[in-house]
Amino acid sequence: MSAEKQEALIRQLQEQHYQQYMAQVYAQQQMEHAAGEGKEVKKVMDPEEERKKEDDSDVSDEEPGDDLPSNPAIAPASLWNRQDIQVFKANIKKEGSEGIIKVGHGETVTVRVPTHHEGSCIFWEFATDHYDIGFGVLFEWTVSETNQGVYLLKFDNSYSLWRSKTLYYRVYYSK
């Protein structure tokens, strides 16, 4: 198999996995929301249980999550590295302590950033002193009049046994 075909197959599998994952997340959040309102909650089976049940029944062959709304198209992420890291850290210090966090050894810190009705893109910048830190972004859907959800920026130092990290960060929106 050629490298191009392998890359296309990998992208296709990643997209399928993402769609399945998002359908599961959405279903779980719907169940949690229904449980919070005192409605009857249907148990979600793990995929192995579901396969066993499908083998024993003659119910329709609908895919799980077919009745869920489709996920919005997501623009590809862009990445850049700053050449002026020291200037960035100095600016964060000038702006105040809100953009500086000490992430202890073995810890993971989550910064919650609510959506903004006028923002169509979210941007973040961060740096540490001397050492690396793990980073990830998740999205938590909420049903609220003021926003549609919260971005969860995760800074992971759980792999570090000895070193705490000083984290400098900034988050902003654009239209």
Z-matrix of the N, CA and C atoms (Angstrom, degrees):
N
C 1 1.460
C 2 1.529 1 107.63
N 3 1.320 2 116.36 1 136.19
C 4 1.460 3 120.17 2 -178.09
C 5 1.521 4 110.88 3 -73.63
N 6 1.315 5 115.62 4 160.60
C 7 1.471 6 121.25 5 -179.38
C 8 1.525 7 110.99 6 -62.26
N 9 1.344 8 117.07 7 -37.49
C 10 1.475 9 120.14 8 179.72
C 11 1.528 10 111.11 9 -64.58
N 12 1.349 11 116.02 10 -42.09
C 13 1.459 12 119.65 11 179.14
C 14 1.526 13 111.07 12 -65.82
N 15 1.337 14 116.24 13 -38.73
C 16 1.465 15 120.00 14 177.71
C 17 1.524 16 110.43 15 -63.38
N 18 1.329 17 117.08 16 -44.69
C 19 1.468 18 120.54 17 179.20
C 20 1.520 19 110.94 18 -62.07
N 21 1.341 20 116.98 19 -42.64
C 22 1.472 21 120.59 20 178.86
C 23 1.527 22 110.47 21 -63.37
N 24 1.314 23 117.67 22 -42.20
C 25 1.461 24 122.18 23 178.82
C 26 1.525 25 110.48 24 -63.95
N 27 1.315 26 116.68 25 -43.60
C 28 1.469 27 120.41 26 178.60
C 29 1.528 28 110.31 27 -61.37
N 30 1.334 29 117.44 28 -45.86
C 31 1.473 30 120.50 29 178.65
C 32 1.523 31 110.71 30 -60.08
N 33 1.338 32 117.05 31 -42.00
C 34 1.447 33 121.17 32 179.95
C 35 1.532 34 110.78 33 -63.68
N 36 1.320 35 116.98 34 -44.78
C 37 1.468 36 120.42 35 178.97
C 38 1.523 37 111.38 36 -65.01
N 39 1.333 38 116.64 37 -39.21
C 40 1.457 39 119.83 38 177.79
C 41 1.523 40 110.73 39 -62.55
N 42 1.327 41 117.00 40 -42.47
C 43 1.463 42 121.08 41 179.47
C 44 1.526 43 110.66 42 -64.38
N 45 1.342 44 116.68 43 -43.21
C 46 1.462 45 119.82 44 178.04
C 47 1.522 46 110.80 45 -62.05
N 48 1.317 47 116.89 46 -44.45
C 49 1.457 48 120.87 47 179.18
C 50 1.536 49 109.95 48 -61.53
N 51 1.326 50 116.60 49 -43.58
C 52 1.462 51 120.53 50 179.86
C 53 1.534 52 110.56 51 -61.13
N 54 1.333 53 117.21 52 -45.39
C 55 1.460 54 120.74 53 -179.35
C 56 1.532 55 110.54 54 -62.70
N 57 1.338 56 117.54 55 -42.62
C 58 1.462 57 120.80 56 178.14
C 59 1.523 58 110.70 57 -64.03
N 60 1.321 59 115.51 58 -43.85
C 61 1.465 60 119.95 59 179.96
C 62 1.524 61 110.94 60 -61.28
N 63 1.335 62 116.81 61 -46.28
C 64 1.461 63 119.90 62 -178.88
C 65 1.523 64 111.27 63 -64.96
N 66 1.324 65 118.04 64 -36.19
C 67 1.465 66 120.80 65 176.48
C 68 1.529 67 110.47 66 -63.78
N 69 1.332 68 116.71 67 -40.78
C 70 1.461 69 120.14 68 177.99
C 71 1.526 70 111.22 69 -66.20
N 72 1.325 71 116.71 70 -42.54
C 73 1.465 72 120.48 71 178.94
C 74 1.522 73 110.06 72 -62.25
N 75 1.321 74 116.36 73 -45.63
C 76 1.456 75 120.65 74 -179.48
C 77 1.527 76 110.41 75 -61.72
N 78 1.320 77 117.61 76 -44.10
C 79 1.462 78 121.33 77 179.70
C 80 1.524 79 110.71 78 -63.27
N 81 1.327 80 116.76 79 -41.72
C 82 1.458 81 120.15 80 179.10
C 83 1.522 82 110.98 81 -64.02
N 84 1.323 83 117.26 82 -42.55
C 85 1.465 84 120.25 83 179.25
C 86 1.520 85 111.18 84 -65.78
N 87 1.333 86 117.27 85 -36.88
C 88 1.461 87 120.28 86 176.99
C 89 1.523 88 110.42 87 -63.66
N 90 1.336 89 116.56 88 -40.51
C 91 1.461 90 120.44 89 178.51
C 92 1.526 91 110.83 90 -64.62
N 93 1.321 92 116.51 91 -43.80
C 94 1.459 93 120.34 92 179.46
C 95 1.518 94 110.75 93 -62.96
N 96 1.332 95 115.92 94 -40.97
C 97 1.466 96 120.70 95 179.11
C 98 1.529 97 110.18 96 -64.47
N 99 1.352 98 116.27 97 -43.63
C 100 1.467 99 120.47 98 179.22
C 101 1.522 100 110.70 99 -65.15
N 102 1.324 101 117.01 100 -39.85
C 103 1.468 102 120.33 101 179.67
C 104 1.521 103 110.27 102 -64.42
N 105 1.336 104 116.91 103 -37.37
C 106 1.460 105 121.31 104 178.91
C 107 1.519 106 112.26 105 -65.40
N 108 1.333 107 116.82 106 -27.06
C 109 1.466 108 121.24 107 178.97
C 110 1.519 109 112.23 108 -93.13
N 111 1.330 110 117.32 109 4.22
C 112 1.460 111 121.34 110 177.57
C 113 1.515 112 113.72 111 79.65
N 114 1.332 113 117.85 112 13.96
C 115 1.458 114 120.71 113 178.52
C 116 1.521 115 109.27 114 -80.96
N 117 1.330 116 115.00 115 162.38
C 118 1.462 117 119.60 116 177.76
C 119 1.524 118 109.11 117 -66.29
N 120 1.317 119 115.50 118 134.23
C 121 1.452 120 121.15 119 -177.70
C 122 1.516 121 108.97 120 -110.86
N 123 1.324 122 115.38 121 128.70
C 124 1.460 123 121.87 122 178.14
C 125 1.519 124 108.46 123 -90.57
N 126 1.325 125 116.90 124 134.21
C 127 1.463 126 122.15 125 -178.62
C 128 1.526 127 110.07 126 -68.39
N 129 1.331 128 115.64 127 135.66
C 130 1.456 129 120.90 128 174.30
C 131 1.513 130 107.65 129 -92.39
N 132 1.332 131 115.99 130 127.61
C 133 1.461 132 120.23 131 -179.85
C 134 1.510 133 109.18 132 -92.11
N 135 1.306 134 115.06 133 151.61
C 136 1.451 135 117.16 134 173.12
C 137 1.526 136 107.97 135 -73.74
N 138 1.339 137 117.93 136 161.37
C 139 1.464 138 120.74 137 -174.75
C 140 1.530 139 113.76 138 -56.04
N 141 1.327 140 118.39 139 -35.04
C 142 1.460 141 121.00 140 -179.55
C 143 1.526 142 110.48 141 -66.55
N 144 1.357 143 116.69 142 -44.38
C 145 1.467 144 120.46 143 177.50
C 146 1.515 145 110.16 144 -61.59
N 147 1.329 146 115.87 145 -41.26
C 148 1.456 147 120.99 146 -177.90
C 149 1.528 148 110.67 147 -62.92
N 150 1.338 149 118.05 148 -42.42
C 151 1.459 150 121.61 149 178.63
C 152 1.525 151 110.77 150 -61.77
N 153 1.346 152 116.65 151 -42.67
C 154 1.461 153 120.14 152 179.62
C 155 1.526 154 110.52 153 -62.13
N 156 1.334 155 116.06 154 -41.43
C 157 1.456 156 120.27 155 -179.54
C 158 1.524 157 110.06 156 -66.22
N 159 1.342 158 116.80 157 -42.03
C 160 1.460 159 120.35 158 179.67
C 161 1.522 160 110.91 159 -62.93
N 162 1.321 161 117.81 160 -37.45
C 163 1.454 162 121.23 161 178.58
C 164 1.526 163 111.68 162 -63.72
N 165 1.331 164 117.14 163 -30.95
C 166 1.458 165 122.01 164 -176.27
C 167 1.524 166 113.44 165 -93.08
N 168 1.319 167 118.21 166 -1.62
C 169 1.468 168 117.96 167 -175.34
C 170 1.518 169 110.32 168 -127.81
N 171 1.338 170 114.70 169 164.93
C 172 1.452 171 119.63 170 177.35
C 173 1.529 172 110.39 171 -114.70
N 174 1.302 173 115.97 172 37.02
C 175 1.453 174 122.42 173 179.86
C 176 1.530 175 108.50 174 -78.18
N 177 1.334 176 117.31 175 169.34
C 178 1.467 177 121.10 176 -177.00
C 179 1.527 178 111.43 177 -60.20
N 180 1.309 179 114.89 178 159.01
C 181 1.456 180 121.22 179 -177.54
C 182 1.525 181 112.34 180 -94.16
N 183 1.329 182 118.60 181 27.69
C 184 1.463 183 120.91 182 179.18
C 185 1.512 184 110.16 183 -62.32
N 186 1.306 185 115.91 184 142.17
C 187 1.460 186 121.08 185 175.36
C 188 1.520 187 108.76 186 -73.45
N 189 1.343 188 118.51 187 145.33
C 190 1.461 189 120.05 188 175.54
C 191 1.517 190 108.96 189 -61.89
N 192 1.312 191 116.10 190 134.93
C 193 1.449 192 120.49 191 177.43
C 194 1.518 193 113.52 192 90.88
N 195 1.365 194 118.87 193 2.81
C 196 1.460 195 119.92 194 179.52
C 197 1.520 196 111.65 195 -62.58
N 198 1.329 197 117.05 196 -28.53
C 199 1.450 198 120.30 197 -178.53
C 200 1.535 199 112.44 198 -86.46
N 201 1.323 200 117.68 199 -0.04
C 202 1.452 201 121.60 200 -179.64
C 203 1.520 202 109.98 201 -87.16
N 204 1.344 203 117.00 202 151.86
C 205 1.456 204 118.44 203 178.37
C 206 1.525 205 109.86 204 -64.98
N 207 1.328 206 115.69 205 150.42
C 208 1.457 207 118.64 206 179.85
C 209 1.520 208 109.80 207 -71.36
N 210 1.316 209 115.74 208 152.81
C 211 1.454 210 120.97 209 179.64
C 212 1.515 211 109.54 210 -75.98
N 213 1.329 212 117.15 211 143.78
C 214 1.459 213 119.06 212 179.24
C 215 1.522 214 110.29 213 -68.08
N 216 1.324 215 114.92 214 152.89
C 217 1.464 216 119.27 215 177.01
C 218 1.520 217 108.56 216 -66.45
N 219 1.300 218 116.58 217 137.95
C 220 1.454 219 121.60 218 -178.31
C 221 1.517 220 108.60 219 -113.02
N 222 1.316 221 115.31 220 126.64
C 223 1.464 222 119.79 221 177.85
C 224 1.521 223 108.91 222 -68.46
N 225 1.315 224 117.56 223 146.00
C 226 1.461 225 119.28 224 178.96
C 227 1.519 226 111.03 225 -63.75
N 228 1.307 227 115.34 226 144.91
C 229 1.465 228 120.71 227 179.94
C 230 1.525 229 109.56 228 -71.33
N 231 1.302 230 114.80 229 150.80
C 232 1.459 231 118.70 230 173.51
C 233 1.522 232 107.79 231 -118.53
N 234 1.303 233 115.94 232 154.17
C 235 1.455 234 121.51 233 -174.59
C 236 1.509 235 109.14 234 -136.65
N 237 1.270 236 115.18 235 138.72
C 238 1.455 237 118.92 236 173.40
C 239 1.506 238 108.63 237 -148.80
N 240 1.291 239 115.84 238 156.27
C 241 1.459 240 121.87 239 177.65
C 242 1.518 241 108.62 240 -112.60
N 243 1.285 242 115.08 241 137.05
C 244 1.464 243 120.18 242 177.72
C 245 1.517 244 109.12 243 -80.63
N 246 1.297 245 115.19 244 141.47
C 247 1.460 246 119.95 245 175.04
C 248 1.530 247 110.61 246 -87.30
N 249 1.325 248 115.74 247 -18.28
C 250 1.465 249 120.55 248 -174.18
C 251 1.528 250 111.47 249 -112.59
N 252 1.316 251 117.37 250 57.73
C 253 1.469 252 122.21 251 -176.94
C 254 1.526 253 111.08 252 -59.21
N 255 1.321 254 117.36 253 -42.29
C 256 1.472 255 120.11 254 -178.45
C 257 1.526 256 110.47 255 -64.08
N 258 1.329 257 117.39 256 -38.38
C 259 1.470 258 121.40 257 177.68
C 260 1.533 259 109.26 258 -65.84
N 261 1.343 260 116.59 259 -42.91
C 262 1.463 261 121.00 260 177.99
C 263 1.535 262 110.75 261 -58.00
N 264 1.326 263 117.08 262 -47.97
C 265 1.474 264 120.59 263 -179.74
C 266 1.519 265 111.08 264 -63.30
N 267 1.334 266 117.45 265 -40.25
C 268 1.465 267 121.00 266 178.99
C 269 1.528 268 110.28 267 -63.34
N 270 1.347 269 117.61 268 -40.12
C 271 1.471 270 120.70 269 178.37
C 272 1.524 271 111.32 270 -65.51
N 273 1.311 272 117.23 271 -39.63
C 274 1.471 273 120.63 272 178.03
C 275 1.527 274 109.67 273 -63.41
N 276 1.323 275 117.35 274 -41.72
C 277 1.468 276 120.83 275 178.15
C 278 1.519 277 110.79 276 -61.83
N 279 1.347 278 117.11 277 -40.71
C 280 1.471 279 121.23 278 179.48
C 281 1.528 280 111.44 279 -64.85
N 282 1.347 281 116.30 280 -35.73
C 283 1.466 282 120.88 281 -178.11
C 284 1.526 283 112.41 282 -70.48
N 285 1.308 284 117.61 283 -15.29
C 286 1.463 285 120.76 284 179.30
C 287 1.508 286 111.56 285 118.60
N 288 1.315 287 114.75 286 176.20
C 289 1.466 288 120.55 287 -172.85
C 290 1.527 289 113.36 288 -80.26
N 291 1.338 290 118.60 289 -5.86
C 292 1.462 291 120.58 290 -177.66
C 293 1.532 292 112.14 291 -62.52
N 294 1.319 293 118.24 292 -30.83
C 295 1.451 294 122.12 293 -178.41
C 296 1.515 295 113.93 294 -95.14
N 297 1.331 296 117.52 295 15.34
C 298 1.464 297 121.08 296 179.79
C 299 1.523 298 108.68 297 -126.15
N 300 1.328 299 115.09 298 127.56
C 301 1.472 300 120.53 299 -178.91
C 302 1.520 301 108.22 300 -132.49
N 303 1.315 302 115.69 301 139.29
C 304 1.470 303 120.88 302 171.94
C 305 1.526 304 106.40 303 -94.43
N 306 1.324 305 116.18 304 118.69
C 307 1.455 306 121.86 305 178.48
C 308 1.521 307 106.79 306 -103.01
N 309 1.318 308 116.03 307 110.63
C 310 1.454 309 121.15 308 -175.88
C 311 1.516 310 113.07 309 -68.12
N 312 1.317 311 115.86 310 161.26
C 313 1.460 312 119.42 311 176.87
C 314 1.517 313 108.94 312 -62.82
N 315 1.332 314 115.99 313 136.46
C 316 1.456 315 121.11 314 -179.49
C 317 1.520 316 114.51 315 77.87
N 318 1.326 317 119.18 316 6.62
C 319 1.462 318 121.85 317 -176.12
C 320 1.529 319 111.73 318 -106.66
N 321 1.340 320 113.78 319 158.77
C 322 1.458 321 122.26 320 168.70
C 323 1.522 322 106.24 321 -126.45
N 324 1.326 323 116.37 322 129.73
C 325 1.464 324 121.75 323 -179.14
C 326 1.524 325 108.31 324 -112.08
N 327 1.329 326 116.81 325 137.12
C 328 1.457 327 122.24 326 178.48
C 329 1.523 328 109.23 327 -114.47
N 330 1.325 329 115.80 328 127.21
C 331 1.469 330 121.94 329 174.23
C 332 1.519 331 106.23 330 -104.75
N 333 1.340 332 116.33 331 120.79
C 334 1.465 333 121.67 332 -178.27
C 335 1.528 334 109.15 333 -94.59
N 336 1.328 335 115.87 334 124.38
C 337 1.471 336 121.74 335 -178.13
C 338 1.524 337 108.24 336 -124.37
N 339 1.352 338 118.07 337 107.61
C 340 1.465 339 119.52 338 -179.46
C 341 1.530 340 111.24 339 -69.01
N 342 1.337 341 115.75 340 152.48
C 343 1.459 342 119.52 341 176.82
C 344 1.528 343 108.75 342 -67.03
N 345 1.317 344 115.02 343 160.79
C 346 1.459 345 121.00 344 -179.81
C 347 1.517 346 107.44 345 -127.78
N 348 1.341 347 117.19 346 129.57
C 349 1.465 348 120.06 347 -173.90
C 350 1.524 349 113.34 348 -62.32
N 351 1.312 350 119.03 349 -23.03
C 352 1.462 351 121.23 350 179.25
C 353 1.524 352 112.33 351 -95.66
N 354 1.315 353 117.82 352 -3.18
C 355 1.461 354 120.38 353 -178.37
C 356 1.517 355 111.71 354 -100.14
N 357 1.332 356 116.46 355 131.78
C 358 1.459 357 119.23 356 176.89
C 359 1.533 358 111.59 357 -107.80
N 360 1.337 359 117.09 358 -15.99
C 361 1.462 360 121.85 359 177.99
C 362 1.519 361 108.54 360 -134.91
N 363 1.315 362 114.92 361 143.47
C 364 1.461 363 119.57 362 175.40
C 365 1.528 364 107.11 363 -112.51
N 366 1.309 365 115.58 364 140.98
C 367 1.457 366 122.06 365 179.38
C 368 1.519 367 108.52 366 -127.80
N 369 1.306 368 116.45 367 147.92
C 370 1.453 369 120.54 368 175.63
C 371 1.510 370 108.77 369 -141.94
N 372 1.300 371 114.43 370 149.35
C 373 1.449 372 122.28 371 174.95
C 374 1.512 373 106.23 372 -132.90
N 375 1.314 374 117.39 373 141.91
C 376 1.453 375 118.86 374 174.99
C 377 1.516 376 110.26 375 -155.16
N 378 1.305 377 114.43 376 157.47
C 379 1.457 378 121.88 377 178.20
C 380 1.521 379 107.73 378 -152.26
N 381 1.323 380 115.88 379 158.85
C 382 1.463 381 121.21 380 174.98
C 383 1.521 382 108.68 381 -126.88
N 384 1.300 383 115.43 382 165.14
C 385 1.454 384 120.69 383 174.11
C 386 1.521 385 108.78 384 -86.02
N 387 1.302 386 117.10 385 116.51
C 388 1.462 387 125.86 386 167.88
C 389 1.522 388 117.68 387 71.97
N 390 1.308 389 121.55 388 -33.51
C 391 1.458 390 120.96 389 -171.78
C 392 1.527 391 110.92 390 -129.28
N 393 1.337 392 116.12 391 167.81
C 394 1.455 393 121.35 392 -176.56
C 395 1.525 394 112.01 393 -86.93
N 396 1.350 395 114.19 394 168.00
C 397 1.459 396 122.07 395 177.34
C 398 1.521 397 107.65 396 -150.17
N 399 1.327 398 117.04 397 144.31
C 400 1.461 399 120.49 398 176.88
C 401 1.516 400 110.08 399 -75.04
N 402 1.329 401 116.64 400 150.08
C 403 1.458 402 120.71 401 -177.93
C 404 1.513 403 110.00 402 -143.31
N 405 1.322 404 116.16 403 141.80
C 406 1.456 405 122.00 404 174.84
C 407 1.512 406 110.27 405 -154.41
N 408 1.327 407 115.72 406 156.97
C 409 1.468 408 121.97 407 178.30
C 410 1.518 409 108.02 408 -124.10
N 411 1.316 410 115.80 409 131.31
C 412 1.460 411 122.63 410 174.64
C 413 1.522 412 107.56 411 -124.40
N 414 1.321 413 116.27 412 165.06
C 415 1.461 414 120.24 413 175.97
C 416 1.511 415 108.61 414 -128.84
N 417 1.322 416 115.80 415 132.03
C 418 1.465 417 122.38 416 -179.84
C 419 1.523 418 107.66 417 -113.96
N 420 1.331 419 116.52 418 115.00
C 421 1.462 420 120.65 419 179.33
C 422 1.520 421 110.24 420 -72.68
N 423 1.315 422 116.50 421 140.61
C 424 1.459 423 121.72 422 173.33
C 425 1.516 424 108.50 423 -135.49
N 426 1.300 425 116.08 424 156.11
C 427 1.449 426 120.87 425 175.66
C 428 1.523 427 106.14 426 -108.45
N 429 1.329 428 115.17 427 106.12
C 430 1.452 429 120.57 428 -174.65
C 431 1.520 430 109.00 429 -151.45
N 432 1.332 431 116.20 430 154.27
C 433 1.462 432 119.83 431 177.20
C 434 1.526 433 111.58 432 -74.32
N 435 1.316 434 117.56 433 -26.69
C 436 1.462 435 120.43 434 -174.53
C 437 1.516 436 114.01 435 -90.12
N 438 1.320 437 118.48 436 -27.07
C 439 1.464 438 119.59 437 178.40
C 440 1.520 439 110.14 438 -155.50
N 441 1.339 440 115.86 439 169.57
C 442 1.461 441 121.08 440 -178.71
C 443 1.512 442 112.75 441 -101.23
N 444 1.304 443 116.64 442 -9.81
C 445 1.445 444 118.42 443 -178.71
C 446 1.507 445 112.37 444 172.47
N 447 1.323 446 114.00 445 -173.56
C 448 1.459 447 120.57 446 -177.14
C 449 1.532 448 108.01 447 -134.46
N 450 1.321 449 115.72 448 131.17
C 451 1.457 450 120.44 449 171.73
C 452 1.529 451 107.33 450 -81.43
N 453 1.323 452 116.11 451 136.14
C 454 1.454 453 121.48 452 177.79
C 455 1.523 454 107.70 453 -111.74
N 456 1.305 455 116.83 454 108.63
C 457 1.454 456 121.92 455 177.43
C 458 1.519 457 106.89 456 -93.44
N 459 1.321 458 116.85 457 114.67
C 460 1.467 459 122.57 458 -175.54
C 461 1.529 460 109.35 459 -103.93
N 462 1.312 461 115.48 460 125.80
C 463 1.455 462 122.40 461 175.96
C 464 1.526 463 106.59 462 -113.42
N 465 1.323 464 115.71 463 114.26
C 466 1.456 465 121.88 464 -168.01
C 467 1.529 466 111.16 465 -109.67
N 468 1.320 467 115.50 466 114.24
C 469 1.459 468 121.99 467 175.65
C 470 1.532 469 109.58 468 -117.90
N 471 1.337 470 116.11 469 22.63
C 472 1.461 471 120.70 470 -174.29
C 473 1.526 472 112.11 471 -67.42
N 474 1.309 473 117.64 472 -23.17
C 475 1.471 474 120.88 473 -178.65
C 476 1.522 475 112.21 474 -79.64
N 477 1.337 476 117.64 475 -12.98
C 478 1.466 477 121.01 476 -176.03
C 479 1.528 478 110.08 477 -89.23
N 480 1.302 479 116.15 478 119.05
C 481 1.457 480 120.12 479 -179.35
C 482 1.524 481 112.62 480 -81.28
N 483 1.336 482 117.83 481 -29.04
C 484 1.458 483 120.38 482 -171.41
C 485 1.523 484 114.33 483 -121.03
N 486 1.324 485 118.35 484 -33.55
C 487 1.457 486 120.52 485 -169.60
C 488 1.517 487 112.88 486 -97.42
N 489 1.316 488 115.22 487 126.06
C 490 1.451 489 121.15 488 167.46
C 491 1.524 490 106.85 489 -84.78
N 492 1.325 491 116.81 490 158.48
C 493 1.459 492 121.07 491 -178.62
C 494 1.525 493 109.27 492 -124.11
N 495 1.324 494 115.54 493 140.93
C 496 1.455 495 120.71 494 170.44
C 497 1.520 496 106.28 495 -95.43
N 498 1.326 497 115.82 496 122.31
C 499 1.460 498 122.75 497 -175.66
C 500 1.523 499 109.36 498 -108.55
N 501 1.318 500 116.57 499 130.45
C 502 1.463 501 123.58 500 174.68
C 503 1.524 502 105.95 501 -113.08
N 504 1.344 503 117.83 502 126.79
C 505 1.459 504 118.45 503 -178.11
C 506 1.522 505 111.59 504 -145.37
N 507 1.334 506 113.81 505 159.86
C 508 1.464 507 122.41 506 176.13
C 509 1.525 508 106.63 507 -146.17
N 510 1.333 509 116.89 508 137.84
C 511 1.463 510 122.52 509 177.90
C 512 1.520 511 107.01 510 -128.78
N 513 1.350 512 116.02 511 136.23
C 514 1.457 513 119.29 512 177.58
C 515 1.526 514 110.17 513 -152.12
N 516 1.340 515 115.46 514 163.18
C 517 1.456 516 123.23 515 -178.98
C 518 1.518 517 109.60 516 -110.51
N 519 1.338 518 115.52 517 160.30
C 520 1.457 519 120.59 518 168.71
C 521 1.525 520 107.54 519 -138.85
N 522 1.303 521 115.97 520 161.77
C 523 1.465 522 120.97 521 -179.92
C 524 1.499 523 110.87 522 -84.54
